[in-house]
Amino acid sequence: MSKLKCFIALDSESNNKNIVIVKKLKNYVYGFKVGYRSFYKDDNKKLITEIKKSSNLFLDLKLNDIPNTVAQGLESLKRIKPDYLSLHLSGGERMLSTAKNYLKKNKINTKILGITVLTSLDNKDIKQMYGNMTVNKLLINFSKLAIKSKIDGLVCSGQDLKILNKYQNLLKITPGIKLFHRKADDQKRTISAEDAFKNGADYIVIGREIINHTNPINALQSFYEENKNKNMWTA
């Protein structure tokens, strides 16, 4: 079967367990997302090495600081060379441009993804933080900032994809995906995989639903058989 256009979010309590997941699923998915919990463990090098052997690495560190500090952070990541790296768009144009220029100058082929609005936030949260602002208005502002800064893409909720469709030159990576069914958790704005791709996602992020499955390979194979004619798979 082709690989599902998704990143598996590696969030196990140990990187040894994460490595088991990578070895098991590397032939079925496009890549793996490594966030705080896994990256800040002492043995992160083993995990990164295993992913880079045969898959795509999305390093989801959500960097957000003054431009020089972010550039110094990228200097420390030179040995890793992630395929994708996330930065908060709220860090501003100078931070984003500095990061992009640093990668270009050092010939590091890492795509920068801008974090738009976290899937745990809704209009009430946005109003509390930004005043007279809605999720939709903030998304549009952030997208324009991403284009101006010449970064590569956005990390955005599936419910935001239709609003962002006009920004065709930006990759869209969508977390908060429910592959099989919807279930209440700490993400307020979720969507099904089928709807995400239909609405313009280039890649999706799946975590607990696959990682905690009793037989994730069978689950992905079944999903493939049901959806193999849809635009969800790598060539």
C-alpha positions in Angstrom: 0.0 0.0 0.0 1.0 3.7 -0.4 2.0 5.7 2.6 -0.7 7.8 4.3 0.2 11.5 4.1 0.5 11.9 7.8 3.0 12.4 10.6 2.6 10.1 13.6 3.0 12.2 16.8 5.5 10.3 18.9 4.4 10.9 22.5 5.2 7.7 24.4 6.6 7.8 27.9 10.0 6.6 26.6 11.9 7.0 23.4 12.5 3.2 23.3 8.8 2.9 22.8 8.8 5.6 20.2 11.5 3.8 18.3 9.4 0.6 18.3 6.5 2.7 16.8 8.8 4.2 14.1 10.1 0.7 13.1 6.6 -0.6 13.0 4.9 2.2 11.0 7.7 3.7 8.8 6.4 1.8 5.7 2.9 3.0 6.2 3.1 6.8 6.9 4.9 9.8 5.4 6.8 10.8 8.6 7.0 11.2 12.4 6.5 14.3 14.6 8.7 14.8 17.6 7.6 17.3 20.2 8.7 18.4 23.6 8.2 15.2 25.5 10.3 13.1 23.3 12.9 15.6 22.1 13.8 16.8 25.6 14.7 13.3 26.8 18.4 12.5 27.2 18.3 9.7 24.5 16.6 11.8 21.8 19.5 11.2 19.4 18.6 7.5 19.1 15.0 8.4 18.1 16.1 11.1 15.6 18.6 8.8 14.0 16.0 6.0 13.6 13.5 8.4 12.0 16.0 9.9 9.6 17.1 6.5 8.4 14.0 6.0 6.3 11.4 8.7 7.0 10.6 12.4 7.3 11.2 14.2 10.6 8.8 17.0 11.7 10.5 18.6 14.7 7.6 20.3 16.5 9.4 22.7 18.9 7.2 25.7 18.3 10.1 28.1 18.6 9.1 31.6 19.7 11.7 34.2 20.8 13.7 37.2 19.7 15.2 36.7 16.2 18.8 36.2 17.4 17.8 33.6 20.0 15.8 31.6 17.4 18.8 31.7 15.0 21.0 30.4 17.8 18.5 27.6 18.4 18.7 26.7 14.7 22.5 26.6 15.0 22.1 24.0 17.7 19.8 22.0 15.4 22.3 21.9 12.5 23.3 18.3 13.3 19.7 17.1 13.1 18.6 18.8 9.9 14.9 18.2 10.4 12.7 18.0 7.3 10.1 20.2 8.9 10.4 22.6 11.9 7.7 24.6 13.6 7.9 28.2 14.8 5.1 30.3 16.3 3.8 32.9 13.8 3.1 35.1 16.8 6.9 35.6 17.0 6.6 38.1 14.2 8.0 38.8 10.7 11.6 39.5 11.8 11.9 36.2 13.8 10.4 34.2 10.9 12.6 35.8 8.2 15.7 35.5 10.3 15.1 31.8 10.7 14.4 31.3 7.0 17.5 33.3 6.0 19.7 31.3 8.4 18.6 28.0 6.9 19.2 29.3 3.4 22.6 30.7 4.2 23.7 27.4 5.7 22.2 25.4 2.9 19.9 23.4 5.3 16.9 22.0 3.5 14.4 22.3 6.4 10.9 23.6 5.7 9.6 26.1 8.3 6.0 25.7 9.4 4.2 28.5 11.2 1.9 27.6 14.1 -1.3 29.5 13.5 -3.9 28.9 16.2 -3.5 25.9 18.5 -6.3 23.3 18.2 -6.9 23.6 22.0 -8.1 27.2 21.5 -11.4 28.6 20.4 -12.9 32.1 19.8 -13.4 32.6 23.6 -9.7 31.9 24.2 -8.6 34.2 21.3 -10.8 37.1 22.5 -9.3 36.7 26.0 -5.7 36.9 24.6 -6.1 39.3 21.7 -9.1 41.4 22.5 -11.5 42.2 19.6 -10.3 39.3 17.5 -11.7 36.0 16.2 -10.0 32.8 15.2 -10.7 33.5 11.5 -9.3 37.1 11.6 -6.2 35.9 13.4 -5.7 33.1 10.8 -5.9 35.5 7.9 -3.4 37.9 9.6 -1.0 35.0 10.4 -1.2 33.6 6.8 -0.3 37.0 5.3 2.6 37.2 7.7 3.7 33.7 6.7 3.7 34.7 3.0 5.6 38.0 3.7 8.2 36.1 5.7 8.6 33.5 2.9 8.2 30.5 5.2 7.0 27.2 3.7 3.7 26.4 5.4 1.3 26.5 8.2 0.2 24.2 11.0 -3.5 24.7 11.2 -6.8 23.1 12.4 -8.9 21.2 9.9 -11.7 23.6 10.6 -9.5 26.5 9.4 -8.5 24.9 6.1 -11.3 26.4 4.0 -10.4 29.9 5.1 -6.7 29.3 4.2 -7.4 27.6 0.8 -6.6 30.8 -1.1 -3.0 30.7 0.2 -2.1 27.9 -2.3 1.7 28.4 -2.0 1.7 27.5 1.7 1.8 23.8 2.8 -1.0 23.0 5.2 -0.2 20.5 8.0 -3.3 19.6 10.1 -3.3 18.2 13.7 -6.4 17.3 15.7 -7.3 14.6 13.2 -9.7 11.8 14.0 -8.9 8.9 11.7 -11.6 6.4 12.7 -14.0 8.2 15.0 -14.4 11.4 17.0 -13.8 11.4 20.7 -13.6 14.2 23.2 -10.1 15.2 24.3 -8.1 18.3 24.9 -8.4 19.5 21.3 -11.5 21.7 20.7 -11.2 22.0 16.9 -10.9 18.5 15.4 -11.8 17.0 12.0 -11.9 13.7 10.2 -9.0 12.8 7.9 -11.2 12.6 4.9 -12.6 16.1 5.5 -9.1 17.5 6.2 -7.7 16.4 2.8 -10.9 17.4 1.1 -10.6 20.9 2.5 -6.9 21.3 1.4 -4.6 19.7 3.9 -1.3 18.5 2.4 -0.5 16.3 5.5 -2.2 15.4 8.7 -0.9 14.6 12.2 -2.2 11.6 14.1 -1.2 10.6 17.6 -2.9 8.7 20.3 -5.5 7.2 18.0 -2.8 5.2 16.2 -0.2 4.9 19.0 -2.7 3.5 21.5 -4.4 1.1 19.0 -4.0 -2.6 19.7 -2.9 -3.2 16.1 -2.0 0.0 14.4 -0.8 -1.7 11.2 -4.1 -3.5 10.7 -5.9 -0.3 11.4 -4.0 1.6 8.7 -4.3 -1.2 6.2 -8.1 -1.3 6.8 -8.3 2.5 6.4 -6.3 2.2 3.2 -8.7 -0.4 1.7 -11.7 1.9 2.5 -10.0 5.0 1.2 -7.4 4.0 -1.4 -9.0 6.0 -4.2 -8.9 9.2 -2.3 -6.2 11.9 -2.2 -4.6 10.7 1.1 -1.6 8.7 -0.1 1.9 9.3 -1.3 2.7 8.4 -4.9 
